[in-house]
Amino acid sequence: MDELDAYSRTVSAVAAHVGPSVAAVRAGRGSGSAVVVDHGVLVTNAHVVGGHREGSVAYADGTEGAVTVRGTDPLSDLAVLVTPDPTPPPLELGDAAELVVGQLVVAVGNPLGLAGSVTAGVVSGLGRALPVRSGRASRVVEDVIQTDAALNPGNSGGALADAAGRVIGINTAVAGVGLGLAVPVSATTRRILESLRADGRVRRGYLGLVGAPAPLPAEVAARLGRARGLRVAEVVAGSPAARAGLRAGDLVVSADREPVSDAQGLQRRLFAASIGRTMPVTVLRGAAMVDVLAVPTELADH
């Protein structure tokens, strides 16, 4: 009973802290939740606001306000909303990199229009991948958090918090009974949110290759101190990757002198700073290490 009491106290404390700063949001016919992350600034899912530029929010205490969509990024399913109206205190953003499987998490949102709903559970899995698509562009949201905290339509855009009340994820999808997914608060998502606040959009570099994780030969793995690289399955004709001489079958081991073990590792290198700048890419081609120089262009269709 002592353990159950402690659990209840923790969940109640998180709910009391987080709940007032999670809003119900409506934009056109879409609805969901949003999290206050700064004075006059909220974060939600891109799919909640869709293509709308204005909407409204309502907080647990009944306060309502108008919001403008500052920017959306469908390829991370994140959006930033701004409002001239007073907001509840902003919530602290944590770091999903510190999570472990089995850790207590609390989801706060507005499922099915039921404002201020709280559910609790554990981190069921880490490092999940959530494929997303916008127009012809596709991407994988990296290191998605899997939880068994009950999520329902309307939870999207709400907070997934740790036991200290820090927001470590933005709830984004209901994948099945007892299986919810959240976009993690990480260095990558922080960069995305900063870009949306500053510029209203996220600029990304484009190389034009499709790949999948693949094991490195034992001797190469021992030398590099890691087991995987990114096997190039396809190079888009006329793309920066094609012009640089990358080929299907190449095994990418680094980009911009940083290790690459999967598609996410490459995506992390392809933000605004990479556009138009020479990027060294090292690949294992047959038995030889080959360095190529690629110049990413801007990914415009997203």
N, C-alpha and C positions, 0 to 999 in steps of 0.2 A: 504493500500500500504506500510505503514511503516513496518508492520509485514512481508510482502513478501520480502521487501528489506533486512530486517534483516536476514530472512531465506536464501536468496540468498547469502548474504555476508558470512554467516556461512559456507554454503556448499562449496562455492568457496575457502574459507580459508582452510578448511579441505582438499579439493582436492589438493590444491597447496602444502600443507604440506606433505600429505600422498602419493600422486601419484608417486613422484620420487623414493620412496623406496619400491614400489610394482613392482615385475618383472613378466614377462611372462616366464614360465618354460616349458621345454620340456624334457621328458625322454622316450626314445623309441617312441612308437606311442602315449603315453599319453601327455597331455598338460593341463596347468592350470595357476595358479598364485602362487606367493610366496612373503613373507613379510620379509624385512630385519629387524632383531631384535637385531643384534650386528654386529660389524665389521667382515665381512667374514662369517656371519651366517644368514641363512634364514629359515623360517618355512613355510610349505605347508601342504596339505593333504596327508595322506598315499596313498589314492587311485589315486592321481595324478601321483606319481612316480611308483606305483605298485612294482614289484620285481626288478626294475632296480637300478643299483648302481651309474650310472653317467648320467649327463644331461647337459643342457645349459640353461642360463637365458638371457633375454634381458630387459633392462630398458626403461623407457619412453623417455629418451634422446637419445636412439639408441645404447647405450653402451651394449656390450654383454660380456658374460663370461662363463666359465665352472664351473659346480658344481659336488660335490660328495655327495651321499646320506650317511649321517653319521648314520642315524638310522630311522626306521619307526615303528610305533605302530598302527597296523590296528584296535585295540580295542578302540582307541580314535580318529582314523582317522587323526593322526598327524605325520609329518615327519620333520626331521631337515636336512638341506643341508648346506654344507660348501664349500667355494671357496677361492682359493689363490688370486683371482683377486680383485681389489678395488670394494667396494660397496658404494652405496649412504648412507647417514647418517641413522643409525638405528632408528626405531620408538619406542616410549615409549609404553609399555604394561600397560593397565589400569586394572580395576577390574570389571568384569561383575556383581559381587554381588551388585554393587552400581546402576545398571540400574533399571529403572522403566518403566512400560508399557506406551507407548505414547511418549517416549523420542526419539529425533532426532538421527538417525544413518546414516552414509554414507558408502556405499560399493565401494571399489576400486579394480579393477581386469582387466582381459583380456578376456571378454566373446566373444566367437565365433572368437577369434583371433584379436579382436579390442583392441589394446593396450591402457592402461591408461583410461579405461572407468569408469565413475563415475555415481552412482545412489544414490538417497537419499530416505529415508522413515522414518518409526518409528519402535520402538520395539513393535511388535504385541502381543507377549506373552513371558513369561519366565517360566523356569522350565520344558520345554518340554523334552521328552526322545527320543533318537535316537538309536534304536537297531542296533548293528553292529555285524558282525560275521567274524571269521578267522579260517579256519579249523574246528575243533570240539569245539573251544572256542567261547563263546558268551558273550556279555557285553552290558550294556546300557551306552551311553555317557550321562552324567548327566547335568541337567540345561541348555539344549540347548536353544539358543536364536532364537526366531521366528521373522522375519522381513518382511515387505512388500516392502523393497528396492528391485528393480528388479534384479534378479540373473539369469544367463544363463550359459550353459556349457562353461567352461573356467574361470568362477569366482571362482571355487573351489580353495582353498588355498589363496585367496586374503584377504584383510583386511576389517573388519567391525569396523569402528571407531566412537567414540562419537564426540560431538561438539567441544571438545578440541583437537581433532586429536589423541587421544590415541586409540590404538588397543584394543578393548574389545571382539573381536571374530575373528575366522578364518572361513570364509564362506566355507560351506561343502556340501550343498545339495539344489537342487531345488525341492521342494515338490509339486509345483503347481503354477498356475498363481497368482502372488502376495503373494507367500508364500515361503520364503527362510529360511534356517536354518544355524546357525553358531555355531561352537564349542566355548564355552565361554573361555575367559582368566580368570582363577580362581586359587585358591591354588592348586587344583588337577592337572590342565593342566600345571601349572608352574613346578610342580614336575615331570610330564611326560617329559617335554621339557628338564629339567635339566638332567634327566636320559639318554635321547637320546643323548644329547651333550657329557656327560661324558662317557657313556658306549656303546652307539650305540643301546641300547635296553632298554626295561622296564621290570623289574622283578616284578611279581605279585604273591601273595599267593593264594592258592586254598583250599577251604573248601569242595566243592561238595554238595551244596544245591541249590535248586530253591525255590524262594519265591516271595510273592507279598504283597504290603502294606495292612494292615488290621486294623480296629479300635480296640483300647484297651477298655476293660470294664471300665465303668464310674469311679469306685472307684480306679482302677489302673491308669487311665488317670489323675485323680485329684492328686494322690500321686506323679506321675512322672512329671506332668506339661506338658504333650503332649498327643495328641489324637491317635497316630498310632504306630504300631510296624510292624515287617516283619513276615508274616505268612509263615511257611515252608510248601511248597507244595510237595516237593520231596527231598529225601536224596539219593545221589548216593551210591550204594553199594560199600563197601570197601574204601570209601573216608575218609578224616580226620573228616568230620562231623559225618559220621556213626560210626567211631571208638570212637568219643567223646560221643556218645549216643544221639545225636540230632535225633529228630523224626519228621515225617510229622505231621502237626497239631500244633507243637510248635509255639509260638509267640515270636520271638526274640525282646527283648527290649534294649539290649546293647551288644556291643562286644568290648573287650579290655577296658572295663569300660567307653566307650563312647556311647551316645544314638544312637539307630538305629530305624529309622522310615520307611525305604524303602530299596530297593536293593542298591541304591547309597550310603546310609549311611554305609552299610556293605562293599561295594567296597572300600570306602575311607580308611578302616582299612587294606586292603589287598595289600599293596605294599611290597617292598623288605624286609623291617624291620620285617615283620610279619612271614617270611618263617622260619620254624623250631623252632619258639618261641611259648611257651604256651600262648594261648589267651583265657582269661575267656569270656564265652558267657552266658548271663543271658536270660532265656526264661520263659514265662508264660505257664505252662503246667497244663491244667485244672484250678484249683483255686490256684495253688501253684507256687511260683517263684523258679526256679531250676537253679543252676549254673553248667555249664559243662566246662571242660577244653579241648579246641581243639588246635591242632598243625598244622597250615597250611603247606602244601607242596608247591613246586614251580609249577606254571602254566606254563607248557613247550610248549604246542601246541597253540601258538597264533602268 
